[in-house]
Amino acid sequence: MSAEAGSNGIAEIIKALSELLSALVWPAIVGIILFRFRKEVGACLSGLAKRLPEAQNVKLGPVEIAMQTAESVAKLVPANPRPQDQQQAIQEQTHIGKVLQAQVAQNPGMLPEVRRQMDELARQYELLRSARDKTSRMATAQEIVQMNKVVSQMRALAIPCLPYWDDYAKSDRTGDRLVAVVMIQMSPDPKHLPWLLERFRFDRPFIFYHAALALQNMADQCWDVAGEQIKITAKAALDQVSSFAGEPDAKTVQILQTIVNR
């Protein structure tokens, strides 16, 4: 072996050792720094975690934010809600819808996206319902949670979508008719009473319940101008629900009976 070759070999060994030491020392230094300033680092990470939702919302549009907020409201509704729990949720979701409506008024180009999201929610409800229809069974607790989440998000979009009420109401798709019912919940109008009564004749118990909530909200907001019509509609709906074979939904009956006794 020549002296030059030996010298090169030693240089390579020294270089390798230097790289190894560098690889070992830097993690150690970082570890010491993290340990020394662990409180400060912890505070920084905690602050970052709190700001992450805000950063995510910056990336979201008004429609997505409204739907997320409505979903959060839905999570606060008990698994076995009383009518007053649902009424409180409707009031909060009405506020969300009015905020979104104001944004749509300033930027009408948002409306197609609002409607696209509403159509998607209608299809989600239909998928949930078809899963039960295929097996001829009652909805599971998880399915009911999912359906109520869908309705909650529909409420957030309902007010901006009011110009399309006729399209949804006249549709032969059950998800679209649920959208129309939700719109009446959010913006009660006595002119829709005949259509609302038909829901108790031609739709399913889940829609019965939400149609009853729509009647209740209409009674609360429109009683002075249409109290007698609302009471007559509620009585006819109650007779219809009670005429079905089997045990009628207790909450639907309770809501309708309260309106009749008003």
C-alpha positions in Angstrom: 0.0 0.0 0.0 1.4 3.4 -1.0 1.7 6.3 1.5 -0.7 8.2 -0.6 -3.3 5.5 -0.5 -2.9 5.1 3.2 -3.4 8.8 3.7 -6.6 8.8 1.6 -7.9 5.9 3.7 -7.3 7.7 6.9 -9.0 10.9 5.5 -12.0 8.9 4.6 -12.2 7.3 8.0 -11.9 10.7 9.7 -14.6 12.1 7.4 -16.9 9.2 8.2 -16.4 9.6 12.0 -17.0 13.3 11.7 -20.3 12.7 9.9 -21.3 10.1 12.5 -20.5 12.4 15.4 -22.5 15.2 13.6 -25.5 12.8 13.3 -25.3 11.9 16.9 -24.6 15.3 18.4 -27.3 17.4 16.7 -30.2 15.2 18.0 -28.6 15.4 21.5 -28.4 19.2 21.3 -32.0 19.4 20.1 -33.1 17.1 22.9 -31.2 19.2 25.5 -32.8 22.4 24.1 -36.3 20.9 24.1 -35.8 19.7 27.7 -34.4 23.1 28.8 -37.2 25.0 27.3 -40.0 22.4 27.6 -42.5 24.9 29.2 -42.1 27.4 26.4 -42.3 24.8 23.7 -45.4 23.3 25.3 -47.0 26.7 25.4 -46.2 27.3 21.7 -47.7 23.9 20.7 -50.8 24.5 22.8 -51.3 27.9 21.1 -50.8 26.3 17.7 -53.4 23.6 18.4 -56.0 26.3 19.4 -55.3 28.2 16.2 -55.6 25.2 13.9 -59.4 25.3 13.6 -59.2 29.0 12.7 -56.6 28.3 10.1 -58.8 25.5 8.6 -61.8 27.9 8.5 -59.7 30.4 6.5 -59.6 27.8 3.8 -63.3 27.0 4.0 -65.9 29.0 2.1 -69.1 30.4 3.7 -71.2 27.5 2.7 -68.9 24.9 4.3 -68.6 27.0 7.4 -72.4 27.2 7.7 -72.7 23.5 7.3 -70.0 22.8 9.9 -71.6 25.2 12.4 -75.0 23.6 11.8 -73.5 20.2 12.4 -72.1 21.4 15.7 -75.5 22.6 16.7 -76.9 19.1 15.8 -74.4 17.5 18.1 -75.8 19.4 21.1 -79.3 18.1 20.5 -79.9 15.1 22.8 -80.1 11.6 21.2 -83.8 11.4 22.3 -84.8 15.1 21.9 -87.9 16.7 23.2 -89.8 19.0 20.8 -88.4 22.1 22.6 -84.9 20.8 22.0 -85.6 20.7 18.3 -87.2 24.1 18.4 -84.1 25.6 20.1 -81.9 24.0 17.4 -84.2 25.4 14.7 -83.8 28.9 16.2 -80.0 28.6 16.2 -79.9 27.2 12.7 -82.2 30.0 11.5 -79.5 32.4 12.6 -76.9 30.5 10.7 -79.1 30.5 7.6 -79.7 34.2 7.8 -75.9 34.9 8.0 -75.4 32.7 4.9 -78.3 34.4 3.2 -76.7 37.8 3.8 -73.4 36.5 2.3 -75.3 35.1 -0.8 -77.0 38.5 -1.2 -73.6 40.2 -1.4 -72.3 37.5 -3.7 -75.1 35.9 -5.8 -72.5 33.7 -7.5 -72.5 31.5 -4.3 -76.1 30.4 -4.9 -75.3 27.5 -7.3 -72.9 26.1 -4.7 -75.5 26.4 -2.0 -78.0 24.5 -4.1 -75.5 21.9 -5.1 -74.8 21.2 -1.4 -78.5 21.0 -0.7 -79.0 18.5 -3.5 -76.2 16.4 -2.1 -77.8 16.4 1.4 -81.1 15.3 -0.2 -79.3 12.3 -1.8 -77.6 11.5 1.5 -81.0 11.2 3.2 -82.3 9.0 0.4 -79.3 6.7 0.8 -79.9 6.4 4.5 -83.6 5.6 3.9 -82.9 3.1 1.1 -80.7 1.1 3.5 -83.7 0.6 5.8 -86.2 0.0 3.0 -84.1 -2.8 1.5 -84.1 -4.7 4.9 -87.6 -3.6 6.0 -86.3 -2.5 9.4 -86.5 0.4 11.7 -83.7 3.0 11.6 -80.8 2.3 14.0 -79.7 4.9 16.6 -76.7 5.7 14.4 -78.8 6.1 11.3 -81.1 8.5 13.2 -78.1 10.5 14.3 -76.9 10.7 10.6 -80.4 11.7 9.4 -80.6 14.5 12.0 -77.2 15.7 11.0 -78.4 15.9 7.4 -81.5 17.9 8.4 -79.4 20.2 10.5 -77.2 21.0 7.6 -80.3 21.4 5.3 -81.5 24.1 7.8 -78.3 26.0 7.4 -78.8 26.2 3.6 -82.6 26.4 3.6 -83.1 30.2 3.7 -80.8 31.0 0.7 -82.5 28.1 -1.2 -86.1 29.5 -0.7 -86.4 30.6 -4.3 -86.2 26.9 -5.3 -89.0 25.7 -2.9 -91.4 24.8 -5.7 -88.7 22.7 -7.4 -88.1 20.7 -4.3 -91.8 20.5 -3.2 -93.0 19.2 -6.6 -90.2 16.6 -6.9 -91.0 12.9 -6.7 -87.8 12.3 -4.7 -88.3 11.9 -1.0 -85.1 13.7 -0.2 -86.2 16.8 -2.1 -89.5 16.8 -0.3 -87.7 16.7 3.0 -85.7 19.8 1.8 -89.1 21.5 1.2 -90.3 20.6 4.7 -87.1 22.0 6.2 -87.6 25.2 4.3 -91.0 25.6 5.9 -89.5 25.0 9.3 -87.0 27.8 8.7 -89.4 30.2 6.9 -93.0 29.4 7.9 -95.7 30.5 5.5 -99.4 29.5 5.9 -99.8 29.2 2.1 -97.9 25.9 2.4 -100.3 24.3 4.8 -102.1 22.2 2.2 -98.8 20.8 0.9 -97.6 20.2 4.4 -100.7 18.2 5.2 -100.0 15.9 2.2 -96.8 14.9 3.8 -98.7 13.0 6.5 -100.6 11.1 3.8 -97.8 10.2 1.3 -94.4 10.3 3.1 -92.7 8.4 5.9 -92.6 8.8 9.7 -89.3 10.7 9.7 -90.8 13.3 7.4 -94.0 13.3 9.5 -92.0 14.4 12.5 -90.3 17.2 10.7 -93.5 18.3 9.1 -95.0 18.4 12.6 -92.1 20.6 13.7 -92.7 22.9 10.7 -96.4 23.2 11.8 -95.3 24.0 15.4 -92.9 26.7 14.2 -95.7 28.1 12.0 -98.0 28.1 14.9 -95.4 30.0 17.0 -94.8 32.6 14.3 -98.1 32.9 12.3 -100.9 32.2 14.8 -102.3 35.7 14.7 -102.8 35.6 11.0 -103.6 31.9 10.4 -104.2 30.2 13.8 -107.5 28.5 12.8 -106.0 27.2 9.5 -103.0 25.9 11.4 -105.2 24.2 14.0 -107.4 22.5 11.3 -104.3 21.3 9.5 -102.7 19.9 12.7 -106.0 18.1 13.6 -106.2 16.5 10.1 -102.5 15.5 10.4 -103.1 14.0 13.8 -106.1 12.0 12.5 -103.9 10.8 9.6 -101.0 9.7 11.8 -103.3 8.0 14.3 -105.0 6.0 11.5 -101.9 4.0 10.5 -101.5 0.5 11.7 -99.2 0.1 14.6 -98.0 2.6 17.3 -97.7 6.2 15.9 -94.6 8.1 16.7 -95.1 9.6 20.2 -93.2 12.8 19.5 -95.1 13.6 16.3 -98.4 13.0 18.1 -97.3 15.2 21.1 -96.4 18.1 18.8 -99.6 17.9 16.8 -101.8 17.5 19.9 -100.2 20.6 21.4 -101.1 22.6 18.4 -104.7 21.3 18.4 -105.1 22.2 22.1 -103.6 25.6 21.6 
